């Protein structure tokens, strides 16, 4: 259940938010004939597939335990490490 918090925005910010909300929506971009619309979640699911890989840190460099793991070029990687022992 969401927690209700007091509105702490300034009056200028409230006015700007109202102005932005009252602007007309942008038109839908033209689509090519035969284009099938899909939900956004379905489109993102195809591109972003999280992968977990275990590794060992040696002298500040991460070495993956499985040498067959390959990441695409320019992939974003999040490193999660356990606390120091």
Helices and strands as residue ranges (DSSP letters): H 11-22, H 40-47, E 55-58, E 61-64
